[in-house]
Amino acid sequence: MTEERIYEISVNDVKDAARGGLNVRRTDRDANVKELAESIERHGLLQPILVRGQPGKPPYDLIAGHRRLAAHKLLKKKLIKARFKPAGYGDFEAKVDSLVENLHRVELTEFRII
């Protein structure tokens, strides 16, 4: 297995597709963003966001990390660490990744992938 590279990309190049249906979370999307921003300010970003697209060719679709992106915007940071999935990475796969990540957070509401 090859190691996945982490890139630093412009916050402004990330298109928040969470509002367009890739994010499985339907409630509490912006919960505790201020607290997360304070943590990022103190400790740095511990988990990169997950985006779909090709590095160096924005815009990128946000798959996972809506709150981290919002926290970076609140902090007026210009760059954010990101892992990439290829542009051909489908919506189904993106929703599965979003679901897996969100299971580690606040309780989810009902969600249907299909």
Secondary structure, DSSP 8 states (H G I E B T S, - for coil): -----EEEEEGGGEE-GGGGT-----S-TTTTHHHHHHHHHHH--SS-EEEEEETTEEEEEEEE-HHHHHHHHHTT-SEEEEEEE-TT--HHHHHHHHHHHHTTSS--------
